Amino acid sequence: MWVSNSAKCLSFGVGCQIEKDHVQCIAAGWKPWAIAPQVRSSGKSYACASEKVDVIMARKEDQLKRIIDTGVVAIVRVDSSEQLVDVVRAIADGGVTCVEVTMTTPNALQVISDTAQRFGEDVLIGVGSVLDAETARMAILAGAQFVVGPTLNHEVIAMCRRYSKVVMPGTFTPTEIVEAWQSGADLVKVFPASLGGPELISALKGPLPQILLVPTGGVTAENAGEFILAGAAAVAAGTSLVSKELVKNKDFKGLTERAGRFATAIAKAREKH
């Protein structure tokens, strides 16, 4: 573990690793190996420089922009870190560099940690199927850069805002969507989008043009562009992108091709938008 109980960050209240005259900050957007200058200490507690908070906030905005610019989040469920590395590399080669690792994945926190360290800035690793604030915090400390939930949970949103992480709660009705946005969601997941299709997103964007919607469930390479044209900020796709069969057969070329079809569909739709 890279968390040391011998140091405490005064700014964020989590463990930090002392490295000579520096403190290794592990929260609020800093990667486990990033070194932040030590500016104040008292006993075994340390505070990161106040100006770093602005950098952290900018980092969150960059991550939000990356999700929107990429246009598609790949929802991945695998059995091991080794398997995930191969899958992530394959879909990243196809142009999809935002990956949601669900908490239903065996040993999910270790998988997230291993993968986040392996890919660094090349791929944005997030966590999905988060049902409570405790799980959100553990995933963030493991290296997740964004948090997705199947339902609307205000405590999860509050936890993500505490750590300056992009949060995307799950909703379906207009009331839930507005409630999530008012609570501080950066993106609002509309699930299951298969029940209404692109027409649902178009209808929701009429009275709610300010809310960034991410349809999930029933999104394919064939209709991803339609969702974008309907007003979606991005889409999220699971088995239609990361096929269980392709993963089982280690058909990574097939995964790259699928990711490429999604990326192309998003790009073409935005050219028309």
Backbone bond lengths (Angstrom), bond angles and torsions (degrees), N, CA, C in turn:
res aa  C-N    CA-C-N  psi(-1)  N-CA   C-N-CA  omega(-1)  CA-C   N-CA-C  phi
1 M - - - 1.464 - - 1.519 110.17 -
2 W 1.335 115.71 141.54 1.445 119.52 178.12 1.515 112.17 -94.52
3 V 1.350 117.99 1.31 1.463 120.79 176.93 1.515 109.14 -87.36
4 S 1.320 116.73 130.32 1.450 120.54 178.37 1.522 109.79 -109.05
5 N 1.314 117.74 130.45 1.457 121.48 177.81 1.518 112.07 -78.12
6 S 1.321 116.72 -3.96 1.458 120.18 -176.60 1.513 112.83 -86.04
7 A 1.324 117.15 -5.44 1.460 119.73 -179.42 1.519 109.69 -137.12
8 K 1.305 115.73 150.55 1.458 120.87 -179.19 1.521 108.99 -135.43
9 C 1.328 116.83 129.94 1.455 120.71 179.19 1.523 109.36 -82.77
10 L 1.329 117.30 120.58 1.458 121.05 -177.36 1.516 112.13 -69.22
11 S 1.339 116.20 -25.73 1.458 119.18 -178.03 1.514 112.43 -76.57
12 F 1.340 116.83 -37.86 1.455 120.10 -171.78 1.520 114.21 -123.20
13 G 1.333 117.94 -7.21 1.451 121.08 172.71 1.512 115.34 69.81
14 V 1.320 117.35 30.62 1.464 119.78 177.21 1.514 109.13 -128.42
15 G 1.317 116.18 167.94 1.451 120.55 -177.82 1.514 112.83 -66.30
16 C 1.350 115.97 142.94 1.452 121.45 175.46 1.520 108.43 -130.25
17 Q 1.304 116.66 152.57 1.457 121.33 179.89 1.525 109.46 -99.06
18 I 1.322 117.40 125.05 1.457 121.37 178.75 1.526 108.79 -79.21
19 E 1.331 115.94 126.77 1.467 121.36 177.96 1.530 107.50 -125.93
20 K 1.329 116.11 90.05 1.465 122.39 -178.42 1.527 109.60 56.48
21 D 1.345 117.87 -112.44 1.456 119.82 -177.78 1.526 111.78 -100.68
22 H 1.330 116.63 21.52 1.455 121.43 178.32 1.518 109.67 -128.82
23 V 1.308 115.09 164.37 1.457 120.96 175.96 1.518 108.14 -121.15
24 Q 1.315 116.31 131.05 1.460 121.10 178.94 1.521 107.83 -89.33
25 C 1.327 116.40 102.72 1.461 120.97 -176.76 1.529 109.50 -84.07
26 I 1.335 117.30 131.36 1.459 120.27 -175.03 1.521 112.90 -111.64
27 A 1.324 117.80 9.22 1.459 119.59 -175.42 1.514 111.69 -123.81
28 A 1.313 114.02 173.59 1.458 123.03 171.77 1.514 113.87 53.01
29 G 1.309 115.69 44.61 1.456 118.97 172.19 1.513 115.07 99.03
30 W 1.349 118.86 -15.63 1.455 119.26 178.15 1.512 109.76 -81.08
31 K 1.297 117.27 137.80 1.449 120.13 177.18 1.527 109.15 -72.86
32 P 1.338 117.36 157.96 1.465 120.07 -178.39 1.520 113.83 -53.67
33 W 1.349 116.86 -30.50 1.463 118.68 -175.98 1.528 112.97 -98.02
34 A 1.358 117.22 2.08 1.465 119.92 -179.38 1.520 110.00 -77.06
35 I 1.329 117.61 138.06 1.450 121.46 -178.21 1.527 110.05 -107.44
36 A 1.318 115.71 124.09 1.463 120.95 177.80 1.523 108.71 -106.74
37 P 1.346 119.91 137.20 1.461 121.86 -178.63 1.521 111.86 -60.55
38 Q 1.308 116.19 139.61 1.462 121.37 175.78 1.525 107.95 -82.89
39 V 1.323 117.66 124.04 1.457 120.64 -178.03 1.517 112.67 -116.41
40 R 1.335 117.35 -17.06 1.457 118.85 -179.85 1.518 108.64 -156.25
41 S 1.315 116.44 140.04 1.459 118.35 178.27 1.513 110.73 -144.25
42 S 1.299 114.16 151.41 1.458 120.66 177.53 1.517 106.38 -148.27
43 G 1.325 115.97 106.90 1.448 118.91 -175.29 1.508 109.14 66.08
44 K 1.321 115.95 -120.74 1.457 120.71 -179.94 1.517 112.04 -109.40
45 S 1.342 116.78 22.66 1.454 120.54 176.74 1.513 109.21 -110.48
46 Y 1.319 116.07 144.49 1.452 121.14 -176.71 1.522 110.39 -133.37
47 A 1.322 116.13 152.74 1.459 120.27 177.75 1.515 109.68 -123.24
48 C 1.316 116.50 132.15 1.459 120.26 175.48 1.525 108.51 -74.74
49 A 1.322 116.28 153.24 1.463 120.91 -178.91 1.513 110.97 -56.84
50 S 1.326 117.07 138.05 1.461 120.98 -175.45 1.516 111.80 -60.87
51 E 1.351 116.14 -34.25 1.463 118.18 -179.56 1.518 111.88 -66.84
52 K 1.335 116.82 -16.80 1.456 119.04 178.10 1.524 111.49 -65.54
53 V 1.333 117.51 -25.69 1.458 120.69 -179.68 1.523 110.03 -61.19
54 D 1.333 116.70 -39.97 1.466 119.92 178.01 1.526 110.42 -63.41
55 V 1.324 116.31 -39.31 1.458 120.20 178.38 1.518 109.95 -64.25
56 I 1.343 116.48 -41.62 1.454 121.43 -179.93 1.524 110.25 -62.38
57 M 1.335 117.16 -44.30 1.455 120.52 179.69 1.523 110.55 -64.15
58 A 1.335 116.05 -39.45 1.462 119.41 177.93 1.520 109.60 -63.78
59 R 1.334 116.36 -36.67 1.451 120.36 179.39 1.523 110.46 -62.97
60 K 1.331 116.59 -40.62 1.460 119.80 178.52 1.526 110.29 -63.45
61 E 1.317 116.85 -43.71 1.457 119.88 178.78 1.526 111.03 -62.77
62 D 1.318 116.71 -37.22 1.463 120.43 177.52 1.533 110.75 -64.02
63 Q 1.328 115.70 -39.37 1.467 119.79 -179.39 1.523 111.04 -68.64
64 L 1.331 116.16 -39.32 1.463 120.07 176.21 1.524 109.82 -62.83
65 K 1.325 115.91 -44.55 1.459 120.70 178.98 1.531 110.67 -61.85
66 R 1.315 116.28 -37.09 1.464 119.56 -179.09 1.522 111.20 -65.45
67 I 1.324 116.77 -41.15 1.462 120.24 178.36 1.526 110.18 -61.57
68 I 1.333 115.32 -45.30 1.466 119.99 -179.12 1.526 111.02 -67.05
69 D 1.326 116.73 -44.44 1.465 120.26 -179.23 1.530 112.02 -63.80
70 T 1.340 116.10 -41.46 1.469 119.57 177.76 1.516 110.25 -64.87
71 G 1.332 115.47 -39.96 1.463 120.03 172.86 1.509 116.00 87.04
72 V 1.333 117.16 -13.30 1.464 119.88 179.88 1.521 109.64 -146.20
73 V 1.328 114.31 134.76 1.464 121.39 174.79 1.526 107.56 -106.89
74 A 1.319 116.48 125.97 1.457 121.25 178.49 1.519 109.68 -86.98
75 I 1.324 117.06 121.80 1.463 122.20 178.61 1.524 107.50 -92.99
76 V 1.333 115.70 118.13 1.461 120.23 -171.59 1.527 111.79 -120.42
77 R 1.322 115.07 132.01 1.467 122.23 172.40 1.524 107.44 -126.50
78 V 1.325 115.95 113.50 1.464 120.38 -178.86 1.524 109.43 -132.54
79 D 1.331 116.48 179.25 1.460 120.92 -175.25 1.519 114.82 -100.52
80 S 1.340 117.37 -14.22 1.460 118.82 -176.07 1.517 111.16 -158.54
81 S 1.358 115.29 164.46 1.465 120.87 177.32 1.519 110.65 -63.06
82 E 1.335 116.35 -40.60 1.459 120.69 -178.37 1.534 110.87 -61.72
83 Q 1.320 115.64 -42.27 1.457 120.55 179.33 1.519 110.70 -65.87
84 L 1.340 116.29 -40.67 1.460 120.09 -179.10 1.518 111.39 -65.23
85 V 1.322 117.30 -39.44 1.463 120.71 179.50 1.520 110.54 -58.10
86 D 1.318 116.58 -45.16 1.465 120.31 179.53 1.532 111.77 -64.79
87 V 1.339 116.24 -41.12 1.458 120.98 -179.66 1.525 110.61 -66.32
88 V 1.323 116.21 -46.18 1.469 120.62 -178.80 1.518 110.87 -62.57
89 R 1.313 116.05 -42.53 1.475 119.41 179.05 1.529 110.60 -61.42
90 A 1.321 116.23 -40.14 1.468 120.68 -177.86 1.525 111.85 -66.26
91 I 1.331 116.62 -46.95 1.469 118.16 -177.92 1.528 111.61 -74.43
92 A 1.331 116.86 -28.83 1.462 119.82 175.81 1.518 110.18 -65.61
93 D 1.321 116.82 -37.15 1.468 120.89 176.76 1.531 110.95 -63.01
94 G 1.335 115.93 -24.41 1.457 119.99 178.06 1.520 113.80 -89.65
95 G 1.335 116.39 -1.98 1.463 120.06 176.09 1.514 115.66 105.71
96 V 1.330 118.23 3.52 1.466 121.44 178.20 1.524 108.15 -105.17
97 T 1.322 116.63 107.43 1.467 120.81 -173.62 1.523 113.23 -116.48
98 C 1.329 116.71 17.13 1.464 121.18 174.48 1.526 107.35 -119.10
99 V 1.321 116.27 117.94 1.462 120.95 -171.79 1.525 110.61 -125.68
100 E 1.322 115.64 128.18 1.460 122.61 176.67 1.529 108.70 -103.62
101 V 1.328 116.39 114.38 1.463 122.08 176.61 1.528 107.55 -93.68
102 T 1.314 117.48 117.09 1.462 119.38 -175.14 1.526 111.38 -76.52
103 M 1.326 114.93 150.42 1.458 120.20 178.04 1.523 111.99 -70.49
104 T 1.321 117.20 -7.69 1.467 120.47 174.16 1.528 111.51 -80.75
105 T 1.326 116.59 -5.05 1.461 121.66 175.35 1.529 109.31 -71.77
106 P 1.322 119.11 132.72 1.468 120.53 177.84 1.534 111.47 -55.40
107 N 1.351 116.19 131.83 1.464 121.63 179.02 1.528 110.70 55.46
108 A 1.319 115.93 44.25 1.465 122.56 -171.31 1.527 114.00 -55.75
109 L 1.320 118.27 -42.62 1.468 120.65 -176.31 1.521 111.60 -63.91
110 Q 1.322 117.35 -41.16 1.460 120.05 178.27 1.523 110.46 -68.70
111 V 1.325 116.07 -38.03 1.464 120.61 178.12 1.524 110.26 -61.61
112 I 1.335 116.65 -43.62 1.469 121.37 178.53 1.518 110.56 -62.86
113 S 1.322 116.45 -46.25 1.466 120.95 -179.49 1.523 111.45 -60.60
114 D 1.329 116.52 -48.92 1.462 120.69 -178.40 1.525 111.83 -61.94
115 T 1.330 115.46 -43.22 1.465 119.87 -176.43 1.527 111.66 -71.63
116 A 1.335 116.89 -40.76 1.468 120.44 178.95 1.525 110.54 -61.20
117 Q 1.320 117.32 -41.21 1.457 120.27 179.45 1.531 111.00 -71.04
118 R 1.299 116.54 -34.21 1.474 120.53 -177.60 1.531 111.38 -67.14
119 F 1.330 117.30 -42.31 1.466 120.05 -172.96 1.527 113.99 -97.89
120 G 1.313 117.54 -18.16 1.456 119.51 178.11 1.518 112.75 56.50
121 E 1.334 115.86 -128.97 1.465 121.46 -177.07 1.528 112.75 -79.13
122 D 1.314 117.60 -10.73 1.463 120.15 -174.31 1.526 112.83 -69.37
123 V 1.327 116.51 -31.43 1.462 121.38 -178.69 1.520 109.02 -134.42
124 L 1.325 116.36 137.51 1.462 121.73 177.76 1.533 108.11 -91.66
125 I 1.327 116.21 112.45 1.454 121.74 -177.07 1.529 110.15 -100.12
126 G 1.335 116.03 125.14 1.456 120.89 177.71 1.512 110.67 -123.60
127 V 1.309 116.37 -178.46 1.457 121.96 -179.56 1.523 109.16 -124.67
128 G 1.328 116.03 142.71 1.466 120.17 179.40 1.513 112.12 -125.91
129 S 1.327 115.55 175.17 1.467 123.02 -178.60 1.527 111.32 58.97
130 V 1.338 115.83 37.25 1.464 121.38 -179.72 1.531 109.30 -88.04
131 L 1.330 116.05 121.81 1.460 121.39 -174.34 1.515 114.11 -104.47
132 D 1.341 117.65 -14.82 1.468 118.85 -177.24 1.526 110.55 -150.22
133 A 1.325 114.90 164.61 1.465 121.34 -176.29 1.520 112.27 -65.80
134 E 1.326 117.05 -34.37 1.463 120.42 -179.89 1.527 111.21 -62.08
135 T 1.322 115.74 -43.14 1.464 119.91 178.28 1.523 110.79 -66.28
136 A 1.327 116.76 -39.75 1.465 120.90 178.22 1.521 110.62 -58.82
137 R 1.329 116.77 -45.61 1.464 120.61 -179.10 1.519 111.57 -63.62
138 M 1.325 117.41 -44.79 1.462 120.23 179.85 1.527 111.10 -61.78
139 A 1.318 116.36 -39.89 1.459 120.24 -179.70 1.530 111.18 -68.10
140 I 1.318 116.30 -39.66 1.470 120.77 177.87 1.526 110.16 -62.18
141 L 1.320 116.80 -45.47 1.461 120.07 179.04 1.523 111.97 -67.21
142 A 1.326 116.43 -23.80 1.464 120.39 176.83 1.525 111.86 -78.50
143 G 1.347 116.55 -16.39 1.459 119.27 177.63 1.514 116.07 126.88
144 A 1.343 118.24 0.15 1.470 120.71 179.01 1.521 110.49 -65.95
145 Q 1.331 115.98 132.75 1.463 121.00 -178.24 1.524 113.25 -99.96
146 F 1.320 117.28 -10.38 1.464 120.47 171.70 1.526 107.90 -150.22
147 V 1.329 115.45 156.96 1.461 121.31 -173.36 1.525 109.78 -127.93
148 V 1.335 115.79 130.39 1.462 121.52 -178.83 1.526 109.14 -123.36
149 G 1.326 115.95 137.16 1.460 120.20 177.86 1.519 110.98 -122.25
150 P 1.318 117.22 153.34 1.464 120.34 177.25 1.526 112.06 -78.18
151 T 1.343 115.85 -17.34 1.463 121.29 -178.09 1.521 109.91 -135.29
152 L 1.315 115.29 174.51 1.461 121.54 177.89 1.525 109.27 -88.57
153 N 1.331 116.09 116.07 1.457 121.96 178.48 1.524 107.89 -131.65
154 H 1.324 116.33 112.20 1.463 120.86 -175.34 1.525 112.67 -65.23
155 E 1.318 117.17 -31.94 1.465 120.40 179.45 1.527 111.06 -68.20
156 V 1.318 117.38 -35.20 1.461 121.11 176.42 1.526 109.78 -65.16
157 I 1.320 116.81 -43.96 1.468 120.80 178.29 1.521 110.27 -60.18
158 A 1.329 116.96 -45.69 1.467 121.51 -179.59 1.527 111.13 -61.54
159 M 1.326 116.98 -41.08 1.463 120.69 179.45 1.525 110.97 -63.61
160 C 1.322 116.89 -43.15 1.462 120.46 -179.82 1.521 111.43 -66.37
161 R 1.299 117.47 -37.37 1.464 120.52 177.54 1.529 110.11 -67.91
162 R 1.321 117.13 -34.42 1.466 120.64 177.21 1.521 110.32 -59.93
163 Y 1.335 116.49 -38.94 1.454 121.07 -177.96 1.532 113.01 -98.95
164 S 1.320 116.61 8.93 1.471 121.95 178.96 1.525 112.53 54.40
165 K 1.335 114.59 50.80 1.450 120.91 176.48 1.527 110.24 -114.62
166 V 1.305 116.14 145.11 1.459 121.47 175.78 1.527 108.61 -62.96
167 V 1.340 116.43 132.13 1.461 120.22 -179.31 1.525 109.94 -127.77
168 M 1.338 114.93 137.11 1.459 121.53 -177.20 1.539 109.39 -132.14
169 P 1.329 117.86 90.19 1.471 120.02 178.90 1.523 111.68 -75.72
170 G 1.325 114.83 156.30 1.461 120.15 179.20 1.515 111.95 -89.49
171 T 1.339 115.73 137.33 1.471 122.07 -179.57 1.527 108.40 -145.58
172 F 1.321 114.72 173.93 1.467 119.26 171.52 1.522 111.71 -144.54
173 T 1.322 117.35 -44.78 1.463 120.06 -176.82 1.524 111.33 -84.83
174 P 1.342 117.18 158.08 1.462 119.88 176.46 1.532 112.33 -57.24
175 T 1.320 117.34 -36.70 1.471 120.59 179.68 1.523 110.58 -63.25
176 E 1.328 116.94 -45.47 1.465 120.45 178.74 1.524 111.25 -64.45
177 I 1.316 116.61 -39.99 1.465 120.92 -179.23 1.518 111.19 -61.54
178 V 1.331 116.70 -47.85 1.473 120.89 179.57 1.524 110.49 -65.85
179 E 1.316 116.86 -40.22 1.465 120.80 179.59 1.527 110.81 -62.64
180 A 1.318 116.70 -41.31 1.465 120.88 178.56 1.525 110.94 -64.01
181 W 1.316 116.49 -43.48 1.470 121.72 -178.93 1.524 110.65 -65.03
182 Q 1.310 116.61 -44.68 1.465 121.04 179.23 1.528 111.56 -66.12
183 S 1.320 116.44 -27.09 1.458 121.01 -179.74 1.526 112.37 -78.83
184 G 1.341 116.54 -13.33 1.466 119.39 176.10 1.506 115.98 116.49
185 A 1.332 118.07 13.87 1.467 120.71 177.53 1.526 109.96 -64.42
186 D 1.333 116.27 140.90 1.467 121.15 176.92 1.523 111.02 -84.64
187 L 1.326 115.44 -36.19 1.456 124.16 174.81 1.521 106.40 -135.77
188 V 1.317 117.40 152.67 1.460 120.06 179.49 1.529 108.91 -120.87
189 K 1.312 115.07 117.90 1.454 122.10 179.27 1.526 109.77 -77.21
190 V 1.318 117.09 129.70 1.466 121.72 175.82 1.524 106.64 -106.46
191 F 1.334 115.37 111.85 1.465 121.02 -172.38 1.530 111.09 -141.29
192 P 1.332 117.15 134.80 1.470 128.41 -3.53 1.524 110.94 -87.60
193 A 1.308 116.33 124.30 1.467 121.56 -178.15 1.518 111.89 -67.75
194 S 1.323 117.23 -16.52 1.464 120.83 179.70 1.528 112.11 -63.35
195 L 1.323 117.09 -22.03 1.462 120.09 -178.26 1.527 113.04 -74.87
196 G 1.320 116.56 -22.14 1.464 118.79 -179.05 1.514 113.86 -127.10
197 G 1.334 115.71 -19.85 1.459 119.93 179.46 1.518 112.76 66.09
198 P 1.323 117.33 -166.69 1.464 121.54 179.12 1.526 112.74 -57.35
199 E 1.343 116.81 -30.05 1.470 119.85 179.70 1.522 111.13 -61.89
200 L 1.332 117.44 -35.28 1.462 121.39 177.70 1.523 110.68 -63.62
201 I 1.322 117.01 -45.45 1.466 120.93 179.95 1.525 110.33 -62.79
202 S 1.326 116.23 -42.85 1.463 120.56 179.05 1.525 111.06 -60.94
203 A 1.333 116.18 -41.95 1.462 120.62 179.70 1.525 111.36 -66.21
204 L 1.329 116.69 -39.74 1.463 120.68 -179.61 1.527 111.99 -69.18
205 K 1.334 116.46 -36.92 1.463 120.14 -178.10 1.519 112.36 -69.50
206 G 1.335 117.32 -19.46 1.464 119.77 177.94 1.525 111.82 -57.18
207 P 1.340 118.18 -60.86 1.467 119.82 179.55 1.526 113.45 -85.26
208 L 1.340 117.79 -11.43 1.470 120.78 -175.29 1.533 111.22 -127.41
209 P 1.328 118.21 56.09 1.475 120.27 -175.26 1.522 113.45 -67.75
210 Q 1.334 117.67 -21.04 1.464 121.64 -175.78 1.524 113.93 -81.91
211 I 1.325 116.96 -12.49 1.462 120.21 -174.00 1.529 110.69 -94.13
212 L 1.329 115.49 132.40 1.465 121.93 -178.35 1.524 109.17 -85.79
213 L 1.324 115.90 107.03 1.462 121.88 -175.34 1.531 111.97 -99.77
214 V 1.339 115.35 140.07 1.458 121.58 178.30 1.532 108.77 -126.48
215 P 1.329 117.47 94.34 1.466 120.05 178.53 1.529 111.49 -63.91
216 T 1.328 115.20 137.70 1.463 122.24 -177.12 1.521 108.92 -140.28
217 G 1.320 116.01 137.55 1.461 119.61 -178.58 1.519 109.53 96.46
218 G 1.312 116.68 110.60 1.460 119.87 -178.95 1.514 114.12 86.85
219 V 1.340 117.34 7.47 1.465 120.77 178.84 1.527 108.96 -88.09
220 T 1.319 116.15 128.85 1.463 122.05 179.68 1.525 109.42 -127.95
221 A 1.316 115.97 171.69 1.466 119.73 176.78 1.525 110.45 -63.91
222 E 1.339 116.10 -27.04 1.463 120.78 -178.73 1.530 112.66 -75.71
223 N 1.335 118.25 -32.29 1.474 119.07 -177.98 1.521 113.98 -111.93
224 A 1.336 118.29 -0.68 1.466 120.71 -179.16 1.519 111.22 -56.98
225 G 1.329 116.67 -42.30 1.455 120.50 179.23 1.517 112.41 -63.50
226 E 1.330 116.62 -35.55 1.466 120.66 178.65 1.522 110.76 -64.48
227 F 1.327 116.50 -37.94 1.468 119.91 177.69 1.528 110.69 -65.01
228 I 1.328 116.61 -39.88 1.467 120.38 178.35 1.533 110.15 -65.08
229 L 1.315 116.70 -44.31 1.465 120.82 178.90 1.526 111.53 -63.78
230 A 1.341 115.68 -27.50 1.467 120.05 178.97 1.523 112.20 -77.15
231 G 1.339 116.55 -12.90 1.460 119.60 176.85 1.509 115.84 121.44
232 A 1.325 118.62 3.43 1.457 120.81 179.55 1.525 110.67 -67.39
233 A 1.343 115.77 141.19 1.465 120.40 177.43 1.519 110.35 -73.77
234 A 1.328 116.08 -31.68 1.459 124.18 178.19 1.518 106.59 -166.13
235 V 1.309 116.84 176.79 1.465 121.32 175.55 1.525 108.25 -129.26
236 A 1.322 116.13 162.61 1.464 121.19 174.27 1.519 107.72 -128.53
237 A 1.326 116.08 138.39 1.465 120.23 -176.44 1.519 110.82 -137.82
238 G 1.334 115.33 138.03 1.455 121.10 -179.99 1.510 111.47 -102.15
239 T 1.338 116.50 -105.46 1.464 120.69 -174.47 1.524 114.18 -65.99
240 S 1.335 117.09 -22.05 1.467 118.23 177.14 1.529 110.62 -69.22
241 L 1.321 117.04 -19.17 1.462 122.25 176.52 1.528 110.37 -105.82
242 V 1.324 115.82 -55.04 1.469 120.66 -179.50 1.529 107.90 -101.07
243 S 1.308 115.90 81.67 1.455 122.65 -177.22 1.528 111.67 -65.06
244 K 1.327 115.54 131.76 1.466 119.82 177.71 1.524 111.05 -60.03
245 E 1.319 115.49 -37.26 1.462 120.03 -179.20 1.524 111.43 -66.04
246 L 1.345 116.15 -43.34 1.462 119.81 178.89 1.522 111.06 -64.31
247 V 1.337 115.89 -40.05 1.464 120.31 179.00 1.523 110.16 -65.20
248 K 1.342 116.57 -45.63 1.463 121.53 -179.60 1.517 111.24 -59.98
249 N 1.335 116.11 -39.94 1.468 120.64 -178.16 1.531 113.04 -87.06
250 K 1.335 115.66 1.59 1.463 121.94 -178.67 1.529 111.42 55.69
251 D 1.324 113.69 39.57 1.468 119.94 178.93 1.533 107.58 -89.05
252 F 1.313 116.19 74.63 1.456 120.99 -175.83 1.530 112.36 -71.46
253 K 1.312 116.52 -28.38 1.464 119.77 174.91 1.525 109.50 -64.19
254 G 1.345 115.70 -39.63 1.458 119.65 177.44 1.519 111.88 -63.89
255 L 1.329 116.71 -38.42 1.471 120.67 177.59 1.525 110.56 -65.22
256 T 1.321 116.22 -41.01 1.470 119.87 178.32 1.525 110.86 -62.04
257 E 1.325 116.61 -41.56 1.456 120.79 179.57 1.532 110.96 -64.95
258 R 1.339 116.89 -41.24 1.469 119.86 178.45 1.527 110.61 -63.36
259 A 1.306 116.24 -44.60 1.459 120.11 178.99 1.523 110.52 -61.33
260 G 1.309 115.68 -39.64 1.458 120.07 178.19 1.517 112.64 -62.79
261 R 1.338 117.09 -36.64 1.463 120.08 178.21 1.528 111.09 -66.90
262 F 1.321 116.03 -39.35 1.466 119.78 176.66 1.532 110.34 -63.50
263 A 1.333 116.15 -49.42 1.463 120.55 -178.38 1.522 111.46 -60.06
264 T 1.323 116.59 -40.49 1.467 120.95 179.43 1.525 110.97 -66.38
265 A 1.325 116.69 -42.11 1.469 120.74 179.74 1.528 111.29 -61.82
266 I 1.322 116.45 -41.71 1.466 120.89 178.98 1.522 110.14 -64.64
267 A 1.323 116.63 -46.39 1.464 121.52 -178.21 1.528 111.68 -61.53
268 K 1.334 116.71 -44.46 1.466 120.53 -179.80 1.516 111.59 -64.55
269 A 1.340 116.29 -39.14 1.474 119.95 -179.96 1.518 110.37 -65.86
270 R 1.298 117.48 -38.96 1.472 120.35 -178.79 1.516 111.23 -71.32
271 E 1.313 117.47 -26.35 1.471 120.04 175.50 1.524 109.86 -67.45
272 K 1.315 117.10 -31.43 1.468 121.33 179.99 1.519 112.24 -83.76
273 H 1.341 115.68 -25.92 1.466 120.80 -171.76 1.529 109.99 -62.43
